[in-house]
Amino acid sequence: MHSHTAQVGFKPLYTQVREEMLRRLADGVWQPGAMLPSEQELARMLGVSQGTVRKALDALTADGVLVRRQGRGTFVAEFEESRILFQFFRLAPDSGERFFPVSTVLKRSSGAADESERAALGLEKKAKVWRIDRVRFHGTEPILTETLSLPVERFPRLGELGEIPNNVYQLYSSEYGITIARSSEQIKAIAATAHDAEHLKCQEGTPLLLISRTAYDFGDRPVEFRRSHCLTETVHYASDLR
């Protein structure tokens, strides 16, 4: 055991166990919604103590990757709206109540990835992407237009799927076994384009927020690049810093 610890450096054992579990999730060994083996079984499988397994499970539960259900066991989190709402959707109405916006898909297309898509998604020069253009609403008010870019290679047959649901992370998980684990965002101020003006019912040139988000799977591979143009007359971007 000592030689093993020396080899892997200074990471606490439970962190190594957490990483091993994330690897299994990334490889699709455990799918969203699946129940994990018991703590005893996991300890036996991974060759560590039950206490170490519990610490790793606690960390993954705190991160929202796993969900504990009283008297039933530990499950891989599914992308129900409440989780996405607070973890990945940062726009909140000025009136205070959090919401999950509904979407209307304007267009679904595919083409060669542009420079920003290639950079965000780590794609080769000739790689292709799907693009999903949509408008999102809070109630009846349009609050943003956005384009989602997805590597064609990881999302085969996306063009053949029926309607694209509001909750795309659930689609990635159920259709492709891809679970979004984290995302990183950049925010800039921009002026509304003619396309924004038409769909957001605002003047061309109105100040908007551009949120560029790259979402990553459990293997830390980029999965989706999303550019959202947000009208902030009735909503704001909320971020809790710790």
N, C-alpha and C positions, 0 to 999 in steps of 0.2 A: 504493500500500500504506500509506504514512504517513497519508494522510487517513482511510483505512478504520480504522486502529488508533486514531486520535484519536477517531473517531466511537464506537467500541465501548467506550471507557474503558480501564481498566487490566488487563483480564483477559488472561492469557497466551494466545497463539494456540492452544496445545494444549487449553486449557480451553474455548475457543470450539468447537473441533473435537469435543471430548467432548460438549458440549451439543447440537451439531448431530446427533451420532450418537444421543444419547438421544431427540432429537425424532423421528428416523426410527424408532426402536424404539417410541416412544409411538404413532406413526401407523401402526404395523403394517407398515412397509416391510420390516423384517427380523423374522421370526417366531421364537419360541423354537425352538432346535434348528437354525436356518438357519446356513449357512456364510457368513461375510462375504467381500466381495471382497478381493483381495490388497492389501497395503500400497501397492503401486504404483498400483493402480486407485483405491483410496480417496484417495490423494494427488492423483491426476488429477481425480477427481470433485469433491473439496473445494477444489482450487486451492491446496494447501499442500505443504510438503516431506514426504518419507517419514519423516524424523526426527520431525516434529510429529505425524504420524499414529501413529507407534509410541508416543510418549508418551501420547497419548489412549487408545490401545488398552491400554497398561500400566495406566493409571488405572482403566479400565473392568474390566480383568481383576482388579485388586486389589479392586475393589468387588464382585466376584462376578457382574457383569452379563454378562461374556464369559468364555469358556473357551478356552484354547489347547490344541490337541491336537497333540502332537509329529509333525512331518512331514505333517500333514494341513491345518492352517490354524486360523483363529479362528472360533468358533461362538458364537451367542447362547445363554446358559445356559438349560437347561430346569430345571423345578422338581423335580429328583430329591430324594429325602428327605434325603440328607446335607446338602444346601445349606440347606434349610428348617430342619433340625434345629438347626444351629449359628447360622444368621442370625436366625431368627424364633421359635424355641421355646426359652424360657429356663428351663423347669423341668428340674431334674436330680435323680435319686434320691440320697438321702443316702449310699447305698453307692458312689456315684462314677461308675458307668458311664452315659454319655449314652444316651438312647433316644428313639424316636419313638413316641408313644402311639397305640394303635388306638382307633377311635371307633365308637360305636353311635348312629345317628340316631334320636331319639325322635319328631321331628315336623318337617314342612316346611309352612310356611303363608305367607300374605301378608296385608298390611293397611296401613293408613295409618301413616306413620312417626311415632314419638313424638318428643318434644322433643329427647331426647339423640341419637336416630338422625339427626334433621334437622341438628342442630348438627355432629355428627361427619362426616356425609356431604355436608354443604353442600346440603341438599335444600329445595325449596319446601314451603309449607304442606300442599298436597294430595298430595304425592308418596307413592308406595307402596313398601314394601320386602318382600323375601322374608325370612323368618326360618327359620333351621335350628337346631333345638335338638338338642344331642347330649351324650353322656357319653363321657369319654375314660378309657382304662385303661392302667396300666403292668402288663403281664402280666395277672393276673386282678383286680388291685386297681383300683377306680374312683378316679381322682385329681381329676377336675374335671367340672363340668357347664358348658355354655356355650351362648350364643345368638349366631349369626352373622347380621348384618343386611346385606342387599345391595340396592342400588337396583334396582327392577323394570325401570326404563328401560334400565339397562346390562346386565341379565341376563334378556333375554326368554326365554320358554319354559323357565325353570328348573323350573317345576312339572311339565313333561312329561318331563324327563330321568329316566332309570332311577334306579339307586341313587346316592346322593351318596357319592363315594369318601372315604377317609380323608384323602387329600392334596388338599384343595380348591384349593390354589394351582395345582396341575397341571390341575385341571378348568377354572379360570378361563382358563388359558393355552391349553389344547387346544380348548375349546368356544367361547370368546369372544375369544381373541386378547388377553386382558388379562394383563399380567405385573406381578406385585407387585415394586416396586423398593425400598420401605422401609416401615417401620411405626413408629408412636410409641405408647408405652404409659403408662398411669397406673395406680398400684397403691394400693389402700386395704385396710384391714382391715374385714371385715364378719362378721355372724353367719349361720350356715347357716339357710336357709329350710326349710319342710316339704318342698319339692321337692328341695332339696339333700340333706336327711336321708335321703329315700327312695332316691335314686340313688347317694349316696356312702357309704351304710351308716354314717352318723354321727348323733349326737344333734342335734336342732334347737337352734340357738344356738351350736353349735361354731364357734370362730374359723376363718374362711376368708380367703384372699386374693382380692380382686376385682381382676382384671387387665382394664382396658378398653383395647383396642387398635384403632387406626385404621390400615388398610393403604392405601398409595398406589401408583399406577401410575407408569410412567416420565414421564408428563406432570405428575406431582405432583397428580393428582386423587384424592380419597378414593374407595376402591372397596369396602372392607368395614369394618364396625364390629363388634367382637367383645367380648362380656363373658363372662369366664371366672371361675367360682367354684372356687377350688383348695383342696383339703384338703392341708395340708402336714405330715402325720404322717410320711410316708416320703420326701417330696420337698422341695426348696427352690428358690427363685428364684435363678438364678445370672446375674450380670452382670459382664462384664470391662470396667473403665473404663480408657480410655487418655488 
